[in-house]
């Protein structure tokens, strides 16, 4: 029997969000107004699914070791968010890139509900960008690199409390502090898929 659910856009951003630059500290890439608060018990049963989609521009430094970038989705409070999806550390291109388009998306499905740390999500997504190690060199060919996230076996994220309100946020972490690496969000949407 059908669950009689529907897809719904919960929020979109109307402005830019600026992420980390020259730091290894995990930083939100969403504008503050785009951080949506899911109501208590939003995940009322396992199988409820959401999609986050972020797009914008990204730069990478010219460095033999440009390090890794990690995208993750977090729930909880703005002050103490919990990583419910971690895309894993992904290598960046060693060729300098400036203001290249990127797209990150992740589908997260609720695997368990409950209080404390009983609830959890499993996520699978992609990152597409010329700053990806998989991208062709700038100026030599067209195209960008796409990486499945995580680039390992998918796993459930850190447990969270689904019985309380949860702010949804997207973070980026660079493994190396480099002034040439930066990311700016121009578009963001959070969708309920069922």
Secondary structure by P-SEA (a helix, b strand, c coil): cccbbbbbbcccccbbbbccccccccccccccccccccccccccccccbbbbbbbbbbbbccccccbbbbbbccccccccccccccccbbbbbcccccbbbbbbbbbbbbcccccccccbbbbbbcccccccccccccccbbbbbbbcccccccccccbbbcccbbbbbbbbbbccccccccccccbbbbbbcc
